Amino acid sequence: MQTILIIDDDSEFRELASEVLMEGGYDVWDVPCPEEALPVLMAEEFDLILCDLHMPYSVGEKASEYVYSYEVGVRTIQELTGVFPNIPVIGLSSAAPSDLRRIAKYLEPAIACSKPCRPSELLGLVEDILTHSAADFVGAIV
């Protein structure tokens, strides 16, 4: 079974995406912020990472110490693709399409995806990436 990690501060999105992906036959882990993702990434092996672009680095009491911005998501994705080059990453954003296109150039080799997206679209994108070479999608904006 392929395993997916979702990093997103929106608990409703994490819950919906987890449900859709589990129904699609995937094992799904989710965390609300990059700070909580690192221990999980060090302990488990993942086949794909979904990462929000606009989120805080940390949640809870320490959240106010960090800026809540696109920079957090972009930097997280850049670090993920550098440290885990064999794991495809999808950057998710509810930004306007023009903003997402502007941000996407900083995400390569990750893929940028608009949210919200229909469950069938999310599942289809994940299936496509996991059954084809992630390199086929580099720079794509879905």
Secondary structure as UniProt FT lines:
FT   STRAND          3..7
FT   HELIX           11..23
FT   TURN            24..25
FT   STRAND          27..31
FT   HELIX           34..43
FT   STRAND          48..52
FT   HELIX           60..65
FT   HELIX           70..83
FT   TURN            85..86
FT   STRAND          89..93
FT   HELIX           97..104
FT   TURN            105..109
FT   STRAND          111..114
FT   HELIX           119..131
FT   HELIX           134..137
FT   TURN            138..139
//
